[in-house]
Amino acid sequence: MDFKPANNIQDLQYFGEFGGVNPSISDSSTYTFLKAKTMFDTFEGNTDGCYLYSRHTSPSNLYLGEALAAMEGTETANVAGSGMGAITATILQICGAGDHIVSSRTIYGGTYAFLKNFTPRMNIETSFVDITKLDVIEAAINEQTKMIYCESVSNPLLEVADINALAALAKKYNLKLVVDNTFSPLSISPIQFGADVVIHSLTKFINGSSDTMGGVVCASTDFINSQKSVINGASMLLGSSMDSLRSSSILKNMRTLHIRIKKHSENATYLANKFEADGLKTVYPGLKSHPSHEVFKSMMNEEYGFGGMLTIDVGSLDKANALMELMQEKNLGYLAVSLGFYKTLFSAPGTSTSSEIPEDEQAQMGLTDGLIRFSIGLDNDIERTYQMMKQCMLEVGVLKQEVLV
Ligand SMILES: *Cc1c(COP(=O)(O)O)cnc(C)c1O
């Protein structure tokens, strides 16, 4: 595999309006025309390089989209005001009344709620499946199915989708394969394995400073143009657009993405190995014990590692809460949802980010009460972090003091 996502980003060259090393921010929601005829033509989509109104597009949004398309290896990309803005506009672009979706059952809580509770109002039905079981997925496909939806590395259980195999199924039944790659930017490049559309929440690793929301759809020019159509495009008409100030700040943060991802992965690998050796039930795609370790390895752009997300199961919600509160007190990270921050973030998904999923379904998919999801930060001295975390685990009884003989 010699796809080089970070090189592709780096090879883009930007010049600002006044020769600045950063592109100028287009601080306007609307744009003037010298001739009325040009305005009409722009509305019709017949003028390259002309801007009309910022919900359609803006120079800053195009710059950011260009970098994200380069990263994922797609013809183009369209940024959105949030990850959910990108996801909902993609699902509703592909599916309408009477259509059917086959989706992984372990996905972001918001996406799950959208498919489970919202789209049925439009007569769009979804079958939720174990995305690692290809026979189950194939059996769920019917005449009305339009899309297979999954996350390359799933939230919060860190199941890994075999994108090659899913793409083959999608092709066989003429479906679109849509992959949310939020947990594994740079590490996995789904388009290389046959995905049709790749989505990110930019709010997480890609921006990496937990100061803004954002989303993106990376796909073919045809698909993105259909989403942006003023006549019937889902992203245009649902209106989840990004502001230019934000797209310019996210573009700047993308320049360090490769360095950050390597460090997130290095630190998470170190902790996952230590936690597992201590006897904690640890899930991390980089561990040999992970059921999809080999699948991840077969897809990964090696230098970026297995990502910054890991989970441990400490047995009960009480213990999970006690541990998280103590770790925050010791300044080892924050008890917060979201991911990709420079500090470690931890939360118990069952009562937070996945609380949209009913309890019995949580149990079915293996989402237990004692599960803690970690987004491992950029700590310079991860060994010290580990020692301090271990101390916390001993204090709250998640680990037992070793008896010295
Ligand atoms: C956060 C997240 C989303 C939603 O993104 P927002 O920017 O919060 O709208 C979607 N998918 C995954 C995997 C996420 O982690």
The ligand as a Tripos MOL2 file, in Angstrom:
@<TRIPOS>MOLECULE
LIG
   15    15     1     0     0
SMALL
NO_CHARGES

@<TRIPOS>ATOM
      1 C1        -18.4390   12.9330   16.7510 C.3       1 LIG1
      2 C2        -18.7270   11.9510   15.7170 C.ar      1 LIG1
      3 C3        -19.6970   12.2040   14.7500 C.ar      1 LIG1
      4 C4        -20.5450   13.4590   14.7500 C.3       1 LIG1
      5 O1        -19.7750   14.5870   14.4990 O.3       1 LIG1
      6 P1        -20.1910   16.0490   15.0360 P.3       1 LIG1
      7 O2        -19.0770   16.9020   14.5310 O.co2     1 LIG1
      8 O3        -20.2730   15.9620   16.5250 O.co2     1 LIG1
      9 O4        -21.5010   16.3740   14.4310 O.co2     1 LIG1
     10 C5        -19.9160   11.2540   13.7780 C.ar      1 LIG1
     11 N1        -19.2130   10.1010   13.7500 N.ar      1 LIG1
     12 C6        -18.2810    9.8250   14.6700 C.ar      1 LIG1
     13 C7        -17.5510    8.5270   14.5820 C.3       1 LIG1
     14 C8        -18.0040   10.7310   15.6850 C.ar      1 LIG1
     15 O5        -17.0920   10.4270   16.5980 O.3       1 LIG1
@<TRIPOS>BOND
     1     1     2 1
     2     2     3 ar
     3     2    14 ar
     4     3     4 1
     5     3    10 ar
     6     4     5 1
     7     5     6 1
     8     6     7 2
     9     6     8 1
    10     6     9 1
    11    10    11 ar
    12    11    12 ar
    13    12    13 1
    14    12    14 ar
    15    14    15 1
@<TRIPOS>SUBSTRUCTURE
     1 LIG1         1 GROUP 0 **** ****
